């Protein structure tokens, strides 16, 4: 994925934890330059107090939104209106919507219809409609302290590692088949891109691995082959479904 995108980062303060802002911004930086950073909430309420200490450190502009009506989320409306204003100003290439709230599903869909890259970040409780409306969705739980070696899944405190079940294996198997050449080999980079399109929340880190290569190698149902590039020092990784004996 290109990393030269100008991104608008819009954060729903009511639906994501303040203590993970550093990890959030580091993750967002992998996908582009966050030129607009805004966070929405009613800053007169004590429950948002934890955010106030980290906003200046991360140059995030707080947007005050009073809850005018009981039972209605005014923060959502303000964030959606701002997103559309930014879209029409044509100053960014994509949006990062940071929330675990399904109310932003239609916004994500509309932004993608306009050709914007849409990255969602939220907790694992985020409803599926919002997840699939994004180009990529990243669970905040996997941004917590990661295994530095990255070779095996970990179950450190605060980190929730998903099980590699048959559904995941079938998804990878089918994706490799979709891209395979006559000998059954598929370029891993293309496999990763297609997995992302099929399932926006697919991420090797959900299963305790930093990258797709060690995840696939750990399953035991796929062949992995490194090939020398004709030009350049980096090796290319290809994968193939193992033939049942």
N, C-alpha and C positions, 0 to 999 in steps of 0.2 A: 504494500500500500504506500502511496506517495506520502512524503512527510513535509511537503512544502505548501500544504493547504493553509489558508487563513481560516481559523475556526472561531465561531461564536460559542462560548461556554455559558450555558444558562443553567443555574442550579436552583432546585426547589429545596429551600432550607428546611421545610417541614418533613421531608421524606428521605433524607440521607444524613448519615452521622458526620458531625463536624470533625471528629478526631482522625478522619481518613483523608482530609483535604490534601495533604502533602502527596500521598500515594495517588490520589485522583489526578492531580495536576501533572505528576511525572508520567502517568499512563497516557494522558491526553497529549502530552508533548511528543509521543511516539508517532502520532498521526497528523500532526501539523502544528502551526503556530497559533496559540490562543490569543488573538488580537482583541477580542471582546470578552470580558469576564464579568458576569453579573449574577447576583444571588438574590432571590426573592423571598420575602417573608414579612411578618409583622414584628418589627424589631422592638416594639414596646412590650412584647411578651417575654417573660423570664425564661421560657423553654428554649429560646434561641440564643441565650447568653453564651454558650460554648462557641458559637460561630464568631462572635465579635473579636475574640482574641487572635483569630487566624486570618481575618480578611485583609488587614494591612500587609501582613507578611507575604501574602500571595497576590496582592494587587487586584483584589476582587471587589467590584463596586456593589455595595448593598442597595437594593431597591426596596423602599418602604411601601408596603401594601397593607392597608387596614382591612380587617374583616368586617365589612359593612353589614353583612347579613348572616345571622346564625345558621350554621349548617351548609353554607356555601364557601367554597375555597377560592377566595379572591386572588391568592397567590398564583393559582393556575391560570386564571384569566389574564393577569398582568404579564406573566411569562409568555403566554401564547401571543398576545398583542405585540410585545416587544420582538418576538421571533419573526413575526410577519413584517414588522417595520424594518428589521435588519435584512430580511430576505429581499425586500423591494429596493433597499438602498444599494444592493449589489456590491457589498464590501467584503463578503466572505465566500468561501468555497464549500463550507460545511458547518454543521452544528453538532455540539456535544450537549445532549439533554441529560442532566444528572437528576434522576428521580426514580422512585420505586412505584410511582403512581400511574395507573392505566389511563388517566385523563389526558395524557400527552400522546396517546396512540394516534389520534387524528392529525395532530400537529406533525408528528414524525412522518406520517404518510404524505401529508401535503408538501412538506419540505423535499421529500424524495421525488415527488411528482415534478417539482421545480428544478430537478437536477442536482440537488444538494446532497453531499455526503452526510449521513446522519449516524452518529455514534451515540448509543445509550449507555449510561452507567447507573446501576442501581443494585439493591440487595436481591438475594435469591427469592424473596417473596414477591418480586415484581411479576405482575400478570403476563401471560404469554402474548396477548394482543399487542402490548407495547414492545415487547422483545422482538417479535417478528416484523414489526413496522420499521425497525432500524436496519441499517446496513450491517452494523456490528453492535452486539450488546455485551458489556463486560460486567461481571458480577463483582461488587465491591469486596466481597469476602476473599477473593483470590488475590487481592492487592495487599493483604496483610502479610506479615513476615513470611517470605518465601524460602523454600529449601535452597540454600546456596549451591549445593551440588546439582540439584535438579534431576537426579537420576532415578529417584524412587518417590512415590507418593508419600506425603507426610501428613500426620494428624496432630500438628502442633496446636496449642490452645488458640482458639479464635479462628482457626482455619478449617473450613468444611470441604473435605475432598470427596468428590462423587465417585461412585463405583463405575468401572468400565464394564458395562453390561452388554448383552447381546444386541440390544438396539443400537448402541454406539458402534459395535463391531460391524453390524450390517450396513450402517451408514457409511463407514469408511470403505468397506468392501465394494459397495455399489458405486461409490464415487471414483475409486480406482478403476473399476470396470468401465465407467463412463468415459474416462480419459486415456485408457490403455492403448498402446500401439499393437501391432500384429503379434508381438511377443509377450504382451500382457503388462509391459512396463509403463508407468506413468510418472511424469515429473512431479516431485513432491510439492513444489511451489504452486503448481496448478491444482493439485489435489486440495491443498489448504484453502485456496481461493474459492473453489467450488463448494467445499464443506461450509465455508462462511456464508455463501449465498443460500445454500440449502437450509442452514440452521444458524442464524445470526449470533446465538449465544454459545456456539461451539468454540471451545478454547482449551488447549492442552492443559492450562493451569487449573482448570476445573477438576482435573484428575491427578493433580500433584506434579505435573511435568512442565518445565519452562517452555518447551518447544514441541512441535508435532513429531519430529523424528524419534526422540526417545519414547514418546507415547506409543507410536506404531510399533517400534521394535519390542516394547515390553509385552505386547499382546500375544506374539508368537504365531500369528496367522498370516503374516506378511513378510515378504523378502525385501530387504533394504540394500541398495547398491550405490556406492559412491563412484562417480565418473569424473575424470579429469576434463576441465574445460580446454577448448582449443586455445583460447586466449584468457589470461588472467590466472590468479593463484587459487581462487576458490573452487571447491569441488561441487558438483551438482549431485543432488540426492534423487534417486529414482526408487519407486516402490512397486511391488507386484503381489497380487493375491497368491498365496501358496496353493498349489494343486493338491486336492485331497488324495491321499495314497490308498 
